[in-house]
Amino acid sequence: MTQTYQRPAPFDWPDGARIGFSVTYAFEAFKYASQIKLERAKPGTEDHFSLSYGEYGAKAGTWRTFDLLEDYGLKATFDISGATCERHPHIIREMHERGHEVAGHGWVNDDFADDGDPEGEYRVKKATTEAIENLTVSGLSAGPARPICGQTIRCPSRPGWG
């Protein structure tokens, strides 16, 4: 069955603006390797070069991004992993203090839950959410922002996780 969509009702942007955009920044942690893979590490072993690439955000990139966003008066959503909270809590606190949105992005970005284990996915989501909430003010909603495995739809949830 084909679904028919209708044109949305006209929308007026605040202050007469003609366009809107969102700024999202992935501040990730890795267990074995980042997205850059130049060495041929054996599966399940650390790729040290790749992991060093993944540390740029904590050493310089995130701080430079904070300054750039401040220069332009912008706020961003930072997708962060639970392991990032453990490794760099001072950066997560700074992010929150500057008024940026903090969103969960799994525990690490290179070790995913098994598709047949929705309970395992729930444990990852819960640990990630708790890591974020423990570093920020109470009441912050930190539901994970992305599916962690193919069973997300069947994963036990809590109110506010969409």
C-alpha positions, 0 to 999 in steps of 0.5 A: 500500500502506498502512503500519500503525503500532503504538503505541510501547512505554511510555517513562519520562522521566528524573526522573519528568518527564511531558513533553519539548520541544526548543528550536530557534533559527534564526540565519540569514544572507541574501543578498538578503532575509530573510523580511520583505519590505516593499519591492519589490526586483527579483529578485536585488537586495538588499532593504535593509530586509529585510536589516536585519530579518535582522540583529536576531539578531546585534545583540540577539536571540541575546544575549537568547536566550542569557540567557533559556536560561541563566536557565531552565537550558536548552540549545538547538539553533541552526540556523545558516547558513555565511554566519552563521559568516563574519559573526558568528564570535564569536557561534557560538563563544559559542553552542558555549562555552555548551554549545548544539548547533550545526546546519548550515542551508545557506549562506544562507536565500534562495538555494537550490541548483537542484533539478537540481544535487545536486553543487551542493547537496553543495558548499553542505553541505560549505562550511556544515559546514566553516564551523561546524567551523572555529569550534568544537572538533574533533570537532563533528558539523555536518551540515546540518539541512535539505534544501537542494534537492529532490534531497537524497536523491540528494546525495552525502553523508558519514558522519554526514549524515542 
